Amino acid sequence: MVDQSSIDGRHPMMRVLWKPDVAKLTQSNAQGYSDYPTNATDKMLEMPLTKNLAKLATMAGLVAHLNPRVNILELGAPIPDFTRHLLRDVLRSETPYKQFGSYSRGYFTANGELFVEALESADSIADSFDKIQQRVEVTYDLIIFPNPFYQDEFAPERLNLVQSFLRPQGRVLGRLPAALEVPDMAKSAGLGTVQIPTGDASEALLLASRLKDRGGESDENIRRIVVVERGCNSAFKDFMVQALSAYIEKPVERVTLSALTSGLVTPGTTIISMVELYEPLLATMSVPEMASLKIMTDNAENLLWITGGDQLSGVRPNFAMVSGFQRSLVLEQLSLKFCTFDIDQPGAHQQATVDNILAVLDELGSEEIRDCETVQKDGVPYLSHFVPEETMNETFRQKLGVRQALKPLGQVKPCRLTIRDLGQFDTLAFKPTASSSKELGADSVEVDVKSVGLNAKDIYVYCGKVETRGATSSLECAVSRLTAGDRACAKLQDGEDYKVVSTLPLVFATALYALSDRANLREHESVLIHSGAGGVGIAAIQIAQLKGAEIFTTVSTEEKKNFLVNHFGIRRENIFNSRDASFLPGILGATNGKGADVVLNSLTGDLLHDSWRACARFGRLDMQMFRRNVTFTAFDVSELCDISNRTLSNTWERLLKEFMTLYRSGQIKAFDPLRVFDVSEISQAFRHFSSKNRMGKIAVSFEKDESLVQVLPSQYDSNFSDHKTYVLSGCLGGIGRSITKWMVRQGARKFGFIGRSGLDKEPARRLVHDLEDSGASCTVIRGDVGNYEDVQKCVEAVDGPVGGVIQAAMGLDEHIFTAMSNQSWHTSVNPKVHGTWNLHNAIKGRDSELDFFLMTSSVAGSVGTATESNYTSANSFLDNFAKHRRNQGLPATSIGLGMISEVGYLHENPEIEAVLLRKGIQPIKEDELLSIIDLTLSRPDHTLVGEAHILTGLETQGMKKLRQMGFEGTIPTLNDSRASILASSLDGESDAHSKKSDSGLPPALAQTLEPGGTNDDVLDTITAIIVARLANLILVRAEKIDSKVPLIKWGMDSMLGAEFRTWFFMAFAVDIPFLLLLGAEVTPQGLGEMTKKDMMAANRFVID
């Protein structure tokens, strides 16, 4: 049974959302920020707001993007539509991943008191202030004025009042009428202001924030700058160097990459790398270039890497490699402050670019860096967050949890009716079936269903096997008696109503087959028809009347008896009760003890036995009454529809023609009463059929495509062509095997594989054998995807059009970067970077054939992994290359895969999988992986640049389970500012040992250092902090860990070591060498002693 609660919280698919960095907003680049809200407003505005209010809400959203835990206060007269729009549409208040900490609205009294009410959701907003409480000690990150400012609000006392409720990094946002000058008193009150154009000459937006002294701590920390260049000189480089010299008030040094030596990078040096400003380096990095790069990363205190890649649009994807490189390096070299800055057009917007770069330098020179990655577009800097891909995740949860959803019928066809819980008509729903876009067989007809008639069998088995009547939508050449558009029910005539005729076939075919073919009812014979007011009963009565038989029948109510008397002229004395055995003496009495010649029975149990006894000699029913020469015959009329049995299907065709002839000649009548339900009311239709008072027939109309129906999602929506060939790289093993087999199940029949080992390995041979057994044809090219000639050979071998490309090639060669060889670097880079370019170039000219271009990337490319800088760089390229293709109008998607269980690399290396599970990382099972790929490939538009990259492996479900078990959980990614939306969704947000006191020390250590703390106390406290972190890493209670036992005995390995080392540096600012952590002798207590000594040597604390 599915655990729905475990499904509801799933959000396996994320995307990287880039928005303008409001912290770098200046008056000179304000127009660029204005353009962003305009675009966003056009997409999401659904409320009756003015455009300026919508822009205000979007600007507030940018502040929340900077800090998803922002505490917001809205001041002034309520504007409910604005507040609802801001909360629901911008800040996502109705989702588990809301982008704010708290939201209140209120007002100041005349004497300066603040009254507020807290709002939890958009639904809790009243048109006027409701639950107002006085608050005097709360401060806010953002104060919003949705009503236009007026002059008095800039009075000194008013500004000081607002400031008193503003946090140190807080902001004020509001609407500024054009007639109102921003007074100098705003600046004198310590507020810097920026006016943001709205496109409305009468009003601008005003963003005010506390003024910062730029020449403080950062200038002192950035004392020496070395600019490392490569390639030719440019005016922009010179302009940049001049600005940097002015920034540190002394000349910066310039050196080429090839001339860089370790002697030039002295302690405290800040390096500005322009080696990838115009030409990419990392994809083709030579041995000498790699050596020079290591000089930078091994010796610099701060490193700012500037690229000219236009990463936001994916114009030059090779430049994106440095993003993955940086994410790994900061985990390997913890004391290195490493930031990246990408420019869309080097040389354009020169002053804005310089201003933005200097702002990044300010952060590099501060104690803590808020965001390490910035991309610039049209002079505006952007920063990113990981956000759930809400639409895809909702579909994923529906499929996983088999949850019903309302959809228009036209969007669901083709489909079949099914029921989730037997007997519960509320769970009736339609389930999509295989697409009807595939070619029909030569003797096939496709019918567009217009109406269905309900019958007792449908109720009895609670399923969707209902007869269908409709119009042919397509057919093939061997079909000679129908044309597209024909009205189908043994071919209807104009004027015949779908809803009426759909109720006739099954019941009249049953009556004809029963009374004519099987019972051979003749004139003057008697017939007992049970349930005479039902569908089959009414049909049988009409057929019996045509044959001149004497009719006896049973009904369950007096109303039904009157109905048969009035509509069909049945004599009242010939109608008996079907609810008990009283019909037996009744029929025997009416026939002078003889009984009926024919009994058409629908009763069960004891009443069935009484029906037997109602048969006359040589009658037609029986089982135990053969001695009276009674014939018993039973049939399921639906079996006559078996097209594999020509005799049966010919009988069915004859019966249809016969009853339609009778109907059109007026010898039999359509059902009256006939109750018609729209398909949206199908549950009510089933309930009505089950009513004991129901008479006549029920039809369900499918004529309105806009009718909303309950839909059970199909497991997969992708359908692959059986005549196109799919080119697959890296798919002969691991995850690729699973994907390929799934593609065959979804219709693919032609594959072209390329792999370095071809069919040498047994798993590859077994895969190809299995595929061919399933009817697929496979071409396998032994070759390296990193070699263009091999890729071209594979594409040229393709039979027919190319349907899609899957690039899953990879290479692993793990080392920390400072010890990595150039060969190891390219082992990971070549398959993904050069291989992807080769596939892209080899299919040029055939792009119109392509349905998809799928790349399996890794979440490591987005979050970094120590010892895998080559691998993370290559995956970061893939993620940007998907944007590159989409920017050209070509299909492409990169899926950053997280922890995949059951198949692939981790399944084949269970010790690594176990470590990841202990860290609280949520695994993705094989069927979930296929569902994610299916959702990706079945999306309607593969050209939207912002949706080119899907990220997985960042769910917080596993972490929540660990915390419920009493462990704090440790996913380092959640400490990344880009993951702050995810982190804020967790209770407790971050563990206590990562927090610091005002002194910059762990709180427990700071408390120990208070007067009276001894040397031994300090050592014990540091050791206890280390033991607590180790306990969380290995999921063992801290009291069970002996601090004198070596770390390696507790399971310390390279993966745990990388995480432990990162935490250690964050907690104590002490950088532990990797090899020391993995040594055979180092213990928690030994680490504590070393840490105490290093911190005291650095004057971090003094023991009295």
Secondary structure, 3 states (H helix, E strand, C coil): CCCHHHHHCCCCCEEEEEEECHHHCCHHHHHHHHHHHHHHHHHHCCCCCCHHHHHHHHHHHHHHHHCCCCEEEEECCCCHHHHHHHHHHHCCCCCCCCCCCEEEEEEECCCCCEEEEEECCHHHCCCCCCCCEECCCCCEEEEEEEEECCHHHHCHHHHHHHHCCEEEEEEEEEEEECCCCCCHHHHHCCEEEEEEEEEECCEEEEEEEECCCCCCHHHHHCCEEEEEECCCCCHHHHHHHHHHHHHHCCCCEEEEHHHCCHHHCCCCEEEEEEEECCCCCHHHCCHHHHHHHHHHHHHCCEEEEEECCCCCCCCCHHHHHHHHHHHHHHHHCCCCEEEEEEECCCCCCHHHHHHHHHHHHHHHCCCCCCCCEEEEECCEEEEEEEEECHHHHHHHHHHHHCCCEEEEHHHHCCEEEEECCCCCHHHEEEEECCCCCCCCCCCCEEEEEEEEECCHHHHHHCCCCCCCEEEEEEECCCCCCCCCCCEECCCCCCCCCHHHHCCCHHHHHHHHHHHHHHCCCCCCCEEEECCCCCHHHHHHHHHHHHHCCEEEEEECCHHHHHHHHHHHCCCHHHEEECCCCCHHHHHHHHCCCCCEEEEECCCCCHHHHHHHHCEEEEEECCCCCHHHCCECCCCCHHHHHCCCCHHHHHHHHHHHHHHHHHHHCCCCCCCCCEEEEEHHHHHHHHHHHHCCCCCCEEEEECCCCCCEEEECCCCCCCCCCCCCEEEEECCCCCHHHHHHHHHHHCCCCEEEEEECCCCCCHHHHHHHHHHHHCCCEEEEEECCCCCHHHHHHHHHCCCCCEEEEEECCCCCCCCCHHHCCHHHHHHHHHHHHHHHHHHHHHCCCCHHHCCEEEEEEECHHHHCCCCCHHHHHHHHHHHHHHHHHHHCCCCCEEEEECCECCCHHHHHCHHHHHHHHHCCCCCECHHHHHHHHHHHHCCCCCCCHHHCEEECCCCCHHHHHHHHCCCCCCCHHHHCHHHHHHHHCCCCCCCHHHCCCCCCCCHHHHHHCCCCCCHHHHHHHHHHHHHHHHHHHHCCCHHHCCCCCCHHHHCCCHHHHHHHHHHHHHHHCCCCCHHHHCCCCCCHHHHHHHHHHHHHHCCCCCCC
